[in-house]
């Protein structure tokens, strides 16, 4: 619980995104919750390769269901220029935030 909201920590809830089917399963686990925190270790390498569409699918589905997501990526630059740009775009707005630490994620959910 963060500020009275039920926020799932993906690893604690057994949520990992390794394929597009995992996105739907994650949505199901998050329904009725105040949001979810995903770490970079909860995500497959395909997620960070934007050409695969996995990141786009996750973003779109969570936005459609209006479920806030904080994705903790301590070093976005390690995943390439395109992913780093995406991280900058989603660092301060919207339902999907890319943050650098768990502390930053919990601060966002506390706002």
DSSP file (Angstrom, degrees, kcal/mol; ACC not computed):
  #  RESIDUE AA STRUCTURE BP1 BP2  ACC     N-H-->O    O-->H-N    N-H-->O    O-->H-N    TCO  KAPPA ALPHA  PHI   PSI    X-CA   Y-CA   Z-CA
    1    1 A X              0   0    0      0, 0.0     2,-0.5     0, 0.0     5,-0.2   0.000 360.0 360.0 360.0 132.1    0.0    0.0    0.0
    2    2 A X  B >   -A    5   0A   0      3,-2.5     3,-2.0     1,-0.1    32,-0.0  -0.980 360.0 -21.7-127.1 117.3    1.2    3.4   -0.9
    3    3 A X  T 3  S-     0   0    0     -2,-0.5    -1,-0.1     1,-0.3     3,-0.1   0.882 128.6 -50.3  50.2  42.9   -0.7    6.4    0.4
    4    4 A X  T 3  S+     0   0    0      1,-0.2     2,-0.4     0, 0.0    -1,-0.3   0.491 114.8 117.6  78.3   3.1   -3.8    4.1    0.8
    5    5 A X  B <   -A    2   0A   0     -3,-2.0    -3,-2.5   104,-0.1     2,-0.9  -0.851  68.7-123.3-105.2 138.8   -3.6    2.7   -2.7
    6    6 A X        +     0   0    0     -2,-0.4    28,-3.4    -5,-0.2    29,-0.7  -0.714  36.3 179.9 -80.8 107.7   -3.0   -1.0   -3.5
    7    7 A X  E     -b   35   0B   0     -2,-0.9     2,-0.3    27,-0.2    29,-0.2  -0.948  18.6-139.7-113.3 124.4    0.1   -1.0   -5.6
    8    8 A X  E     -b   36   0B   0     27,-2.5    29,-2.8    -2,-0.5     2,-0.7  -0.625   1.5-146.4 -82.5 138.2    1.4   -4.3   -6.9
    9    9 A X  E >>  -b   37   0B   0     -2,-0.3     4,-1.7    27,-0.2     3,-0.5  -0.942  19.6-141.8 -97.2 117.1    5.1   -5.0   -7.0
   10   10 A X  T 34>S+     0   0    0     27,-2.8     5,-3.0    -2,-0.7     4,-0.5   0.869  96.1  49.3 -52.2 -48.3    5.4   -7.2  -10.1
   11   11 A X  T >45S+     0   0    0     26,-0.3     3,-0.9     1,-0.2    -1,-0.3   0.885 111.3  50.1 -61.8 -38.6    8.0   -9.6   -8.7
   12   12 A X  T <45S+     0   0    0     -3,-0.5    -1,-0.2     1,-0.2    -2,-0.2   0.804 113.4  46.5 -68.7 -28.8    6.1  -10.1   -5.4
   13   13 A X  T 3<5S-     0   0    0     -4,-1.7    -1,-0.2    -3,-0.3    -2,-0.2   0.376 117.1-111.0 -94.6   3.1    2.9  -10.8   -7.4
   14   14 A X  T < 5 +     0   0    0     -3,-0.9     2,-0.5    -4,-0.5    -3,-0.2   0.756  66.7 149.4  74.2  24.0    4.6  -13.2   -9.8
   15   15 A X      < +     0   0    0     -5,-3.0     2,-0.3    -6,-0.2    -1,-0.3  -0.807  11.9 159.6 -95.5 127.0    4.2  -10.9  -12.8
   16   16 A X        -     0   0    0     -2,-0.5     2,-0.8     6,-0.1     3,-0.2  -0.991  32.6-140.6-141.9 143.0    6.8  -11.0  -15.5
   17   17 A X  B     +e   43   0C   0     25,-3.1    27,-2.3    -2,-0.3    30,-0.2  -0.870  45.0 138.7-108.6 100.7    6.5   -9.8  -19.1
   18   18 A X  S    S+     0   0    0     -2,-0.8     2,-0.3     1,-0.3    -1,-0.2   0.571  72.5   7.7-113.3 -19.4    8.3  -12.2  -21.4
   19   19 A X  S >> S-     0   0    0     -3,-0.2     3,-0.8    35,-0.1     4,-0.7  -0.926  84.8 -91.5-153.5 173.4    5.7  -12.3  -24.2
   20   20 A X  H >> S+     0   0    0     -2,-0.3     4,-1.1     1,-0.2     3,-0.7   0.835 121.6  61.1 -64.1 -31.7    2.6  -10.6  -25.4
   21   21 A X  H 3> S+     0   0    0      1,-0.2     4,-1.6     2,-0.2    -1,-0.2   0.825  97.1  59.8 -62.6 -30.4    0.4  -13.1  -23.6
   22   22 A X  H <> S+     0   0    0     -3,-0.8     4,-2.3     1,-0.2    -1,-0.2   0.790  95.8  62.3 -67.9 -27.1    2.1  -12.0  -20.3
   23   23 A X  H <X S+     0   0    0     -3,-0.7     4,-2.2    -4,-0.7    -1,-0.2   0.940 104.8  45.9 -64.3 -46.2    0.7   -8.5  -20.9
   24   24 A X  H  X S+     0   0    0     -4,-1.1     4,-2.2     1,-0.2    -1,-0.2   0.899 112.4  51.3 -63.1 -40.7   -2.9   -9.7  -20.7
   25   25 A X  H  X S+     0   0    0     -4,-1.6     4,-1.9     1,-0.2    -1,-0.2   0.889 109.3  50.8 -63.0 -38.9   -2.1  -11.8  -17.6
   26   26 A X  H  X S+     0   0    0     -4,-2.3     4,-1.6     2,-0.2    -2,-0.2   0.900 107.2  53.5 -65.5 -41.0   -0.6   -8.8  -16.0
   27   27 A X  H  X S+     0   0    0     -4,-2.2     4,-1.2     1,-0.2     3,-0.5   0.943 108.3  50.6 -57.6 -47.7   -3.7   -6.7  -16.8
   28   28 A X  H  < S+     0   0    0     -4,-2.2     3,-0.4     1,-0.2    -1,-0.2   0.889 110.1  49.1 -57.9 -41.4   -5.8   -9.3  -15.1
   29   29 A X  H  < S+     0   0    0     -4,-1.9    -1,-0.2     1,-0.2    -2,-0.2   0.773 113.1  48.6 -68.9 -25.6   -3.7   -9.3  -12.0
   30   30 A X  H >< S+     0   0    0     -4,-1.6     3,-2.5    -3,-0.5    -1,-0.2   0.579  77.9 118.9 -94.3 -11.0   -3.8   -5.5  -11.8
   31   31 A X  T 3< S+     0   0    0     -4,-1.2     3,-0.1    -3,-0.4    36,-0.0  -0.340  84.4  17.2 -59.2 132.4   -7.6   -5.0  -12.2
   32   32 A X  T 3  S+     0   0    0      1,-0.3    -1,-0.3    -2,-0.0     2,-0.2   0.407 105.1 112.2  85.3  -2.2   -8.9   -3.3   -9.1
   33   33 A X  S <  S-     0   0    0     -3,-2.5    -1,-0.3     1,-0.1   -26,-0.2  -0.565  75.2-123.7 -98.1 165.7   -5.4   -2.2   -8.0
   34   34 A X  S    S-     0   0    0    -28,-3.4    34,-0.3     1,-0.3     2,-0.3   0.485  76.9 -58.8 -86.2  -3.3   -4.1    1.3   -7.9
   35   35 A X  E     -b    7   0B   0    -29,-0.7   -27,-2.5    -5,-0.2     2,-0.3  -0.890  50.3-104.2 150.1-178.7   -1.2    0.5  -10.2
   36   36 A X  E     -bc   8  69B   0     32,-1.8    34,-2.5    -2,-0.3     2,-0.6  -0.993  11.6-144.0-143.3 146.4    1.9   -1.8  -10.6
   37   37 A X  E     -bc   9  70B   0    -29,-2.8   -27,-2.8    -2,-0.3     2,-0.4  -0.964  19.3-171.2-113.2 119.4    5.6   -1.4  -10.3
   38   38 A X  E     - c   0  71B   0     32,-2.9    34,-3.4    -2,-0.6     2,-0.2  -0.903   9.1-150.4-107.6 136.6    7.7   -3.3  -12.8
   39   39 A X  E >   - c   0  72B   0     -2,-0.4     3,-1.9    32,-0.2     4,-0.3  -0.677  31.1-110.1 -97.9 160.5   11.5   -3.6  -12.6
   40   40 A X  G >  S+     0   0    0     32,-1.7     3,-1.2     1,-0.3    33,-0.1   0.805 120.2  61.6 -59.4 -26.8   13.7   -4.0  -15.6
   41   41 A X  G 3  S+     0   0    0      1,-0.2    -1,-0.3    31,-0.2    32,-0.0   0.654  95.3  60.9 -73.3 -14.6   14.3   -7.6  -14.4
   42   42 A X  G <  S+     0   0    0     -3,-1.9   -25,-3.1   -26,-0.1     2,-0.4   0.475  97.9  76.0 -84.8  -3.4   10.6   -8.3  -14.7
   43   43 A X  B <  S-e   17   0C   0     -3,-1.2   -25,-0.2    -4,-0.3     2,-0.0  -0.866  80.2-122.8-117.2 142.1   10.9   -7.6  -18.5
   44   44 A X    >>  -     0   0    0    -27,-2.3     3,-1.2    -2,-0.4     4,-0.7  -0.331  31.8-108.2 -74.2 161.0   12.3   -9.7  -21.3
   45   45 A X  H >> S+     0   0    0      1,-0.3     4,-0.7     2,-0.2     3,-0.6   0.823 118.8  65.9 -57.5 -30.3   15.1   -8.3  -23.5
   46   46 A X  H >4 S+     0   0    0      1,-0.2     3,-0.6     2,-0.2     6,-0.4   0.813  90.4  64.3 -62.0 -29.8   12.5   -8.1  -26.3
   47   47 A X  H <4 S+     0   0    0     -3,-1.2     8,-0.3     1,-0.2    -1,-0.2   0.898 102.8  47.5 -58.7 -40.4   10.7   -5.4  -24.3
   48   48 A X  H << S+     0   0    0     -4,-0.7     2,-1.1    -3,-0.6    -1,-0.2   0.624  95.2  78.8 -81.1 -13.8   13.7   -3.1  -24.6
   49   49 A X  S X< S-     0   0    0     -4,-0.7     3,-2.3    -3,-0.6     4,-0.4  -0.814  70.3-163.6 -92.9  96.6   14.0   -3.7  -28.4
   50   50 A X  G >  S+     0   0    0     -2,-1.1     3,-0.9     1,-0.3     6,-0.2   0.681  79.4  72.9 -61.6 -18.5   11.2   -1.4  -29.5
   51   51 A X  G 3  S+     0   0    0      1,-0.2    -1,-0.3     2,-0.1    -4,-0.1   0.733  87.5  64.0 -66.8 -21.4   11.1   -3.0  -32.9
   52   52 A X  G <  S-     0   0    0     -3,-2.3    -1,-0.2    -6,-0.4    -2,-0.2   0.757  99.1-135.3 -75.6 -22.9    9.4   -6.1  -31.4
   53   53 A X  S <> S+     0   0    0     -3,-0.9     4,-2.4    -4,-0.4     5,-0.2   0.395  71.4 117.8  85.5  -4.1    6.3   -4.1  -30.3
   54   54 A X  H  > S+     0   0    0     -5,-0.4     4,-2.3    -8,-0.3     5,-0.2   0.920  76.8  46.3 -65.0 -43.1    6.2   -5.7  -26.8
   55   55 A X  H  > S+     0   0    0     -9,-0.3     4,-2.8    -8,-0.3    -1,-0.2   0.929 113.0  50.6 -63.6 -43.7    6.7   -2.4  -25.0
   56   56 A X  H  > S+     0   0    0      1,-0.2     4,-2.7     2,-0.2    -2,-0.2   0.891 110.0  50.0 -61.3 -40.2    4.1   -0.7  -27.2
   57   57 A X  H  X S+     0   0    0     -4,-2.4     4,-2.6     2,-0.2     5,-0.3   0.924 111.6  48.0 -64.8 -44.0    1.6   -3.5  -26.5
   58   58 A X  H  X S+     0   0    0     -4,-2.3     4,-2.4     2,-0.2     5,-0.3   0.949 113.8  47.4 -60.8 -48.2    2.2   -3.2  -22.8
   59   59 A X  H  X S+     0   0    0     -4,-2.8     4,-2.3     1,-0.2     5,-0.2   0.941 113.9  47.0 -58.2 -49.2    1.8    0.6  -22.9
   60   60 A X  H  X S+     0   0    0     -4,-2.7     4,-2.7     1,-0.2    -1,-0.2   0.920 113.6  46.3 -62.6 -46.2   -1.3    0.5  -25.0
   61   61 A X  H  X S+     0   0    0     -4,-2.6     4,-2.0     2,-0.2    -1,-0.2   0.915 113.5  47.7 -66.5 -42.7   -3.1   -2.1  -22.9
   62   62 A X  H  <>S+     0   0    0     -4,-2.4     5,-2.6    -5,-0.3     4,-0.4   0.884 113.7  48.6 -66.7 -35.6   -2.3   -0.6  -19.6
   63   63 A X  H ><5S+     0   0    0     -4,-2.3     3,-0.9    -5,-0.3    -2,-0.2   0.913 108.6  53.7 -68.0 -41.3   -3.4    2.8  -20.9
   64   64 A X  H 3<5S+     0   0    0     -4,-2.7    -2,-0.2     1,-0.3    -1,-0.2   0.889 114.9  40.4 -58.9 -39.2   -6.7    1.3  -22.3
   65   65 A X  T 3<5S-     0   0    0     -4,-2.0    -1,-0.3    -5,-0.2    -2,-0.2   0.444 109.9-126.8 -89.1  -0.2   -7.5   -0.1  -18.9
   66   66 A X  T < 5 +     0   0    0     -3,-0.9     2,-0.6    -4,-0.4    -3,-0.2   0.886  54.8 152.5  56.4  44.1   -6.2    3.1  -17.2
   67   67 A X      < -     0   0    0     -5,-2.6    -1,-0.2    -6,-0.1   -32,-0.1  -0.923  43.5-129.3-105.1 116.2   -3.8    1.2  -14.9
   68   68 A X        -     0   0    0     -2,-0.6   -32,-1.8   -34,-0.3     2,-0.4  -0.395  26.3-167.2 -65.9 139.8   -0.9    3.3  -13.8
   69   69 A X  E     -cd  36  96B   0     26,-2.8    28,-3.0   -34,-0.2     2,-0.5  -0.996  14.0-164.5-132.4 129.5    2.5    1.6  -14.3
   70   70 A X  E     -cd  37  97B   0    -34,-2.5   -32,-2.9    -2,-0.4     2,-0.6  -0.973  10.6-162.6-109.2 124.8    5.9    2.6  -13.0
   71   71 A X  E     -cd  38  98B   0     26,-3.3    28,-2.4    -2,-0.5     2,-0.8  -0.935   9.8-146.8-110.9 115.4    8.8    0.8  -14.8
   72   72 A X  E     +cd  39  99B   0    -34,-3.4   -32,-1.7    -2,-0.6     2,-0.4  -0.727  29.2 160.8 -88.9 111.7   12.0    1.0  -12.9
   73   73 A X    >   -     0   0    0     26,-3.3     3,-0.6    -2,-0.8    28,-0.1  -0.887  20.1-167.6-130.6  98.3   15.0    1.2  -15.2
   74   74 A X  T 3  S+     0   0    0     -2,-0.4     2,-0.3     1,-0.3    -1,-0.1   0.831  85.1  23.8 -58.8 -33.5   18.1    2.5  -13.4
   75   75 A X  T >   +     0   0    0      1,-0.1     3,-1.7     2,-0.0     4,-0.3  -0.693  62.6 173.9-135.5  82.4   20.1    3.0  -16.6
   76   76 A X  G X  S+     0   0    0     -3,-0.6     3,-1.8    -2,-0.3     8,-0.2   0.811  78.7  67.2 -58.3 -30.2   17.8    3.5  -19.7
   77   77 A X  G >  S+     0   0    0      1,-0.3     3,-1.6     2,-0.2    -1,-0.3   0.773  86.2  70.1 -62.2 -25.1   20.9    4.3  -21.8
   78   78 A X  G <  S+     0   0    0     -3,-1.7    -1,-0.3     1,-0.3    -2,-0.2   0.680  95.5  55.0 -66.1 -16.4   22.1    0.7  -21.4
   79   79 A X  G <  S-     0   0    0     -3,-1.8     4,-0.4     1,-0.3    -1,-0.3   0.269 119.9 -91.8-102.8  10.2   19.2   -0.4  -23.6
   80   80 A X    <>  -     0   0    0     -3,-1.6     4,-2.2     1,-0.1    -1,-0.3  -0.187  41.9 -70.1 103.9 165.9   20.0    1.9  -26.6
   81   81 A X  H  > S+     0   0    0      1,-0.2     4,-2.3     2,-0.2     5,-0.2   0.894 125.1  50.8 -64.0 -44.5   19.2    5.3  -27.9
   82   82 A X  H  > S+     0   0    0      1,-0.2     4,-2.1     2,-0.2    -1,-0.2   0.922 113.3  45.2 -64.1 -43.0   15.6    4.6  -28.9
   83   83 A X  H  > S+     0   0    0     -4,-0.4     4,-2.6     1,-0.2    -1,-0.2   0.901 110.6  54.5 -67.5 -38.3   14.7    3.1  -25.5
   84   84 A X  H  X S+     0   0    0     -4,-2.2     4,-2.1     2,-0.2    -1,-0.2   0.893 107.9  50.1 -60.3 -40.0   16.5    6.0  -23.7
   85   85 A X  H  X S+     0   0    0     -4,-2.3     4,-2.4     2,-0.2    -1,-0.2   0.919 109.9  50.4 -63.0 -44.1   14.4    8.5  -25.7
   86   86 A X  H  X S+     0   0    0     -4,-2.1     4,-1.9     1,-0.2    -2,-0.2   0.919 108.8  52.3 -59.4 -43.9   11.2    6.6  -24.7
   87   87 A X  H  < S+     0   0    0     -4,-2.6    11,-0.3     1,-0.2    -1,-0.2   0.900 109.3  49.1 -60.7 -41.8   12.3    6.7  -21.1
   88   88 A X  H >< S+     0   0    0     -4,-2.1     3,-1.3     1,-0.2     4,-0.2   0.919 110.0  51.7 -63.7 -42.5   12.8   10.5  -21.3
   89   89 A X  H 3< S+     0   0    0     -4,-2.4     3,-0.4     1,-0.3    -1,-0.2   0.840 116.4  40.2 -62.4 -33.4    9.4   10.9  -22.9
   90   90 A X  T 3< S+     0   0    0     -4,-1.9     8,-2.5     1,-0.2    -1,-0.3   0.038  88.3  95.1-106.3  26.1    7.7    8.9  -20.1
   91   91 A X  S <  S+     0   0    0     -3,-1.3    -1,-0.2     6,-0.2    -2,-0.1   0.581  99.1  16.9 -91.8  -9.4    9.6   10.2  -17.1
   92   92 A X  S    S+     0   0    0     -3,-0.4     2,-0.3    -4,-0.2    -1,-0.1   0.344 115.6  44.7-147.0  10.7    7.2   12.9  -16.1
   93   93 A X  S    S+     0   0    0      3,-0.3     3,-0.2    -4,-0.1    -1,-0.2  -0.983  77.0  26.3-152.9 163.3    3.7   12.4  -17.6
   94   94 A X  S    S-     0   0    0     -2,-0.3   -26,-0.0     1,-0.2    -4,-0.0  -0.043  90.5 -62.4  81.9-179.9    1.0   10.0  -18.3
   95   95 A X  S    S+     0   0    0      1,-0.1   -26,-2.8   -27,-0.1     2,-0.6   0.624 119.4  64.2 -79.5 -15.3   -0.2    6.7  -16.8
   96   96 A X  E     -d   69   0B   0     -3,-0.2     2,-0.4   -28,-0.2    -3,-0.3  -0.951  66.9-177.6-116.2 120.4    3.1    5.0  -17.7
   97   97 A X  E     -d   70   0B   0    -28,-3.0   -26,-3.3    -2,-0.6     2,-0.6  -0.958  18.0-154.2-119.4 133.4    6.3    6.3  -16.0
   98   98 A X  E     +d   71   0B   0     -8,-2.5     2,-0.3    -2,-0.4   -26,-0.2  -0.939  28.8 174.7-101.8 120.0    9.8    5.2  -16.5
   99   99 A X  E     -d   72   0B   0    -28,-2.4   -26,-3.3    -2,-0.6     3,-0.1  -0.767  37.4-130.2-124.9 166.3   11.7    5.9  -13.4
  100  100 A X  S    S+     0   0    0     -2,-0.3     2,-0.3   -28,-0.2   -28,-0.1   0.571  83.4  21.5 -96.8 -10.1   15.2    5.2  -12.1
  101  101 A X  S  > S-     0   0    0      1,-0.1     4,-1.9   -28,-0.1     5,-0.1  -0.988  71.5-114.2-153.8 160.6   14.5    3.7   -8.7
  102  102 A X  H  > S+     0   0    0     -2,-0.3     4,-2.6     1,-0.2     5,-0.2   0.873 118.0  57.1 -62.1 -37.2   11.8    2.0   -6.6
  103  103 A X  H  > S+     0   0    0      1,-0.2     4,-2.2     2,-0.2    -1,-0.2   0.909 105.5  49.4 -60.5 -43.2   11.9    5.1   -4.4
  104  104 A X  H  > S+     0   0    0      2,-0.2     4,-2.0     1,-0.2    -1,-0.2   0.880 110.6  51.7 -63.7 -38.0   11.0    7.3   -7.4
  105  105 A X  H  X S+     0   0    0     -4,-1.9     4,-2.1     2,-0.2    -2,-0.2   0.935 110.4  46.7 -64.6 -46.5    8.2    4.9   -8.3
  106  106 A X  H  X S+     0   0    0     -4,-2.6     4,-1.3     1,-0.2    -2,-0.2   0.864 109.7  54.7 -67.1 -33.9    6.7    5.1   -4.8
  107  107 A X  H  X S+     0   0    0     -4,-2.2     4,-0.8    -5,-0.2     3,-0.2   0.920 107.8  50.2 -61.8 -43.0    7.0    8.9   -4.8
  108  108 A X  H >< S+     0   0    0     -4,-2.0     3,-1.0     1,-0.2    -2,-0.2   0.923 110.3  48.5 -63.1 -44.0    5.0    9.1   -8.0
  109  109 A X  H 3< S+     0   0    0     -4,-2.1    -1,-0.2     1,-0.2    -2,-0.2   0.746 107.9  57.1 -67.5 -21.3    2.2    6.8   -6.7
  110  110 A X  H 3<        0   0    0     -4,-1.3    -1,-0.2    -3,-0.2    -2,-0.2   0.648 360.0 360.0 -82.1 -15.1    2.1    9.0   -3.6
  111  111 A X    <<        0   0    0     -3,-1.0    -1,-0.2    -4,-0.8    -2,-0.1   0.499 360.0 360.0 -65.0 360.0    1.4   12.2   -5.5
